[in-house]
Amino acid sequence: MTEETKQTVKAEKGTKTDKEQKVVAPTYYEAVGRRKSATARVRLYVTKQESMTIGGKEVTKGNFLINGRLSTEYFPSEIMKKMFMEPFRTTNTMNRFIVSVKIVGGGPHGQLEAFIHSASRALVKVDTEKFRPILKKRGFLTRDSRIRQRRQPNTGGKARRQKQSPKR
């Protein structure tokens, strides 16, 4: 396509005025974290507004939306609540962001640690020089690579099980 053809195509498609086309999307920092078979994608939204609608739910600053549910519903125990707030507590950014999380796979503990890993990575994108040494020292940026041991051939159906040998 030549330059003239591109300009005519744009002119035909764009029937709206400039004011209607400009929709300011909120800026966010995104990161992915993993643990065992769980994967978490975190978005830290930076807005001047106190609340925002994400996926049809109203979320305020300092709250977390995890898979369409609030964090208190998704991680109900007190220990889990303390653990998933830890990256924000160590960097002193408790009520600074609106957080949206998508977690897939694994169990509750693996998902929690995947969230901590991804939230720490996103915080490093916000301010590398300030947050990276703090989070690195706490071990939040290290990917825990331990996974389930795969089944070995000639075992009795599990990874470490031995076949029963006959007595005679």
SULBELSUL-V984075 format. One record per run of one state. SS is the DSSP state (a for helix, b for strand, c for the rest). FROM is the first residue (numbers start at 1). LEN is the number of residues. Records with the same first field share a line. If there is no record, write none. Layout:
SS: FROM-LEN, FROM-LEN
This chain:
c: 1-2, 14-4, 22-5, 36-2, 47-4, 55-2, 61-3, 67-2, 75-3, 91-7, 105-3, 127-1, 139-30
a: 3-11, 18-4, 71-4, 78-13, 108-19, 128-11
b: 27-9, 38-9, 51-4, 57-4, 64-3, 69-2, 98-7
